[in-house]
Amino acid sequence: ELLRRGYHVTVGKNQDKEIDFVCDKRGEKLYIQVSDDISSDKTFEREISPLLSIGDAYPKMILARTHHEATDRDGVQIVDLARWLCGEA
């Protein structure tokens, strides 16, 4: 889907943490973590911590099956995967 939207996509690494997708479109970056379920605190922290450790100001996002409207936590967007795929987020 990211390729279809025109992004060049790679996997990232920041210190010892992996970032699922580092997306680039015309010099603008977007960092994305993807998780099936982030309802447990342990899983949520595992997914958000690599994004919070990035020192730049490019957008950061977690895509998961939340079944909720998009929210924000410390500058990281938390977006329902189905809504994102449908272009609603």
ChimeraX commands (.cxc) that place a marker at each C-alpha (Angstrom):
marker #1 position 0.00,0.00,0.00 radius 0.5
marker #1 position 2.84,2.40,0.80 radius 0.5
marker #1 position 4.42,1.74,-2.59 radius 0.5
marker #1 position 1.07,2.36,-4.27 radius 0.5
marker #1 position 0.89,5.70,-2.45 radius 0.5
marker #1 position 4.23,6.66,-3.98 radius 0.5
marker #1 position 6.62,6.03,-1.11 radius 0.5
marker #1 position 10.07,4.48,-1.29 radius 0.5
marker #1 position 10.04,2.09,1.69 radius 0.5
marker #1 position 12.86,0.64,3.78 radius 0.5
marker #1 position 13.22,-0.92,7.23 radius 0.5
marker #1 position 14.90,1.28,9.80 radius 0.5
marker #1 position 17.02,0.76,12.85 radius 0.5
marker #1 position 17.60,3.29,15.63 radius 0.5
marker #1 position 20.07,2.08,18.24 radius 0.5
marker #1 position 18.87,-1.48,18.98 radius 0.5
marker #1 position 15.23,-0.85,17.98 radius 0.5
marker #1 position 13.71,-1.68,14.61 radius 0.5
marker #1 position 11.33,0.65,12.81 radius 0.5
marker #1 position 8.94,-1.31,10.60 radius 0.5
marker #1 position 8.76,1.18,7.73 radius 0.5
marker #1 position 10.80,4.25,6.90 radius 0.5
marker #1 position 8.93,5.87,4.03 radius 0.5
marker #1 position 10.27,8.59,1.76 radius 0.5
marker #1 position 8.36,10.59,-0.84 radius 0.5
marker #1 position 10.19,13.47,-2.50 radius 0.5
marker #1 position 12.48,13.98,0.49 radius 0.5
marker #1 position 9.75,13.88,3.13 radius 0.5
marker #1 position 9.96,10.99,5.60 radius 0.5
marker #1 position 7.26,9.10,7.46 radius 0.5
marker #1 position 8.02,6.48,10.12 radius 0.5
marker #1 position 5.47,3.69,10.65 radius 0.5
marker #1 position 5.13,0.89,13.17 radius 0.5
marker #1 position 2.47,-1.76,12.52 radius 0.5
marker #1 position 0.90,-3.99,15.14 radius 0.5
marker #1 position -2.17,-6.18,15.22 radius 0.5
marker #1 position -3.16,-5.29,18.79 radius 0.5
marker #1 position -1.70,-2.54,20.98 radius 0.5
marker #1 position -4.20,-2.84,23.82 radius 0.5
marker #1 position -1.63,-4.17,26.29 radius 0.5
marker #1 position 0.76,-1.62,27.79 radius 0.5
marker #1 position 3.76,-3.87,27.06 radius 0.5
marker #1 position 2.94,-4.14,23.34 radius 0.5
marker #1 position 2.12,-0.44,23.04 radius 0.5
marker #1 position 5.43,0.55,24.65 radius 0.5
marker #1 position 7.32,-1.87,22.39 radius 0.5
marker #1 position 5.77,-0.23,19.31 radius 0.5
marker #1 position 6.01,3.41,20.35 radius 0.5
marker #1 position 9.51,3.42,21.89 radius 0.5
marker #1 position 11.43,3.15,18.57 radius 0.5
marker #1 position 9.44,6.08,17.20 radius 0.5
marker #1 position 9.98,8.23,20.29 radius 0.5
marker #1 position 13.73,7.62,20.09 radius 0.5
marker #1 position 13.96,9.25,16.64 radius 0.5
marker #1 position 15.37,12.75,16.95 radius 0.5
marker #1 position 13.89,14.41,13.88 radius 0.5
marker #1 position 10.53,16.11,13.39 radius 0.5
marker #1 position 9.15,13.93,10.57 radius 0.5
marker #1 position 5.73,12.35,11.19 radius 0.5
marker #1 position 5.57,9.12,13.15 radius 0.5
marker #1 position 2.64,6.71,13.15 radius 0.5
marker #1 position 1.45,3.43,14.66 radius 0.5
marker #1 position -1.04,1.51,12.52 radius 0.5
marker #1 position -3.07,-1.05,14.47 radius 0.5
marker #1 position -6.55,-2.50,14.74 radius 0.5
marker #1 position -7.81,0.03,17.27 radius 0.5
marker #1 position -11.38,0.47,15.98 radius 0.5
marker #1 position -11.16,4.11,17.19 radius 0.5
marker #1 position -10.61,7.53,15.71 radius 0.5
marker #1 position -6.99,8.58,15.29 radius 0.5
marker #1 position -5.27,9.82,18.44 radius 0.5
marker #1 position -1.88,11.24,19.30 radius 0.5
marker #1 position 0.60,10.22,21.99 radius 0.5
marker #1 position 3.72,12.33,22.44 radius 0.5
marker #1 position 3.63,13.36,18.78 radius 0.5
marker #1 position 3.02,9.84,17.44 radius 0.5
marker #1 position -0.26,9.32,15.61 radius 0.5
marker #1 position -2.15,6.15,16.57 radius 0.5
marker #1 position -4.33,5.23,13.58 radius 0.5
marker #1 position -6.77,2.39,12.98 radius 0.5
marker #1 position -5.37,0.27,10.16 radius 0.5
marker #1 position -8.71,-0.24,8.37 radius 0.5
marker #1 position -9.43,3.49,8.38 radius 0.5
marker #1 position -5.94,4.23,7.06 radius 0.5
marker #1 position -6.29,1.67,4.28 radius 0.5
marker #1 position -9.62,3.24,3.28 radius 0.5
marker #1 position -8.02,6.69,3.22 radius 0.5
marker #1 position -10.03,7.97,6.18 radius 0.5
marker #1 position -6.97,8.82,8.32 radius 0.5
marker link #1:1,2 radius 0.2
marker link #1:2,3 radius 0.2
marker link #1:3,4 radius 0.2
marker link #1:4,5 radius 0.2
marker link #1:5,6 radius 0.2
marker link #1:6,7 radius 0.2
marker link #1:7,8 radius 0.2
marker link #1:8,9 radius 0.2
marker link #1:9,10 radius 0.2
marker link #1:10,11 radius 0.2
marker link #1:11,12 radius 0.2
marker link #1:12,13 radius 0.2
marker link #1:13,14 radius 0.2
marker link #1:14,15 radius 0.2
marker link #1:15,16 radius 0.2
marker link #1:16,17 radius 0.2
marker link #1:17,18 radius 0.2
marker link #1:18,19 radius 0.2
marker link #1:19,20 radius 0.2
marker link #1:20,21 radius 0.2
marker link #1:21,22 radius 0.2
marker link #1:22,23 radius 0.2
marker link #1:23,24 radius 0.2
marker link #1:24,25 radius 0.2
marker link #1:25,26 radius 0.2
marker link #1:26,27 radius 0.2
marker link #1:27,28 radius 0.2
marker link #1:28,29 radius 0.2
marker link #1:29,30 radius 0.2
marker link #1:30,31 radius 0.2
marker link #1:31,32 radius 0.2
marker link #1:32,33 radius 0.2
marker link #1:33,34 radius 0.2
marker link #1:34,35 radius 0.2
marker link #1:35,36 radius 0.2
marker link #1:36,37 radius 0.2
marker link #1:37,38 radius 0.2
marker link #1:38,39 radius 0.2
marker link #1:39,40 radius 0.2
marker link #1:40,41 radius 0.2
marker link #1:41,42 radius 0.2
marker link #1:42,43 radius 0.2
marker link #1:43,44 radius 0.2
marker link #1:44,45 radius 0.2
marker link #1:45,46 radius 0.2
marker link #1:46,47 radius 0.2
marker link #1:47,48 radius 0.2
marker link #1:48,49 radius 0.2
marker link #1:49,50 radius 0.2
marker link #1:50,51 radius 0.2
marker link #1:51,52 radius 0.2
marker link #1:52,53 radius 0.2
marker link #1:53,54 radius 0.2
marker link #1:54,55 radius 0.2
marker link #1:55,56 radius 0.2
marker link #1:56,57 radius 0.2
marker link #1:57,58 radius 0.2
marker link #1:58,59 radius 0.2
marker link #1:59,60 radius 0.2
marker link #1:60,61 radius 0.2
marker link #1:61,62 radius 0.2
marker link #1:62,63 radius 0.2
marker link #1:63,64 radius 0.2
marker link #1:64,65 radius 0.2
marker link #1:65,66 radius 0.2
marker link #1:66,67 radius 0.2
marker link #1:67,68 radius 0.2
marker link #1:68,69 radius 0.2
marker link #1:69,70 radius 0.2
marker link #1:70,71 radius 0.2
marker link #1:71,72 radius 0.2
marker link #1:72,73 radius 0.2
marker link #1:73,74 radius 0.2
marker link #1:74,75 radius 0.2
marker link #1:75,76 radius 0.2
marker link #1:76,77 radius 0.2
marker link #1:77,78 radius 0.2
marker link #1:78,79 radius 0.2
marker link #1:79,80 radius 0.2
marker link #1:80,81 radius 0.2
marker link #1:81,82 radius 0.2
marker link #1:82,83 radius 0.2
marker link #1:83,84 radius 0.2
marker link #1:84,85 radius 0.2
marker link #1:85,86 radius 0.2
marker link #1:86,87 radius 0.2
marker link #1:87,88 radius 0.2
marker link #1:88,89 radius 0.2
view
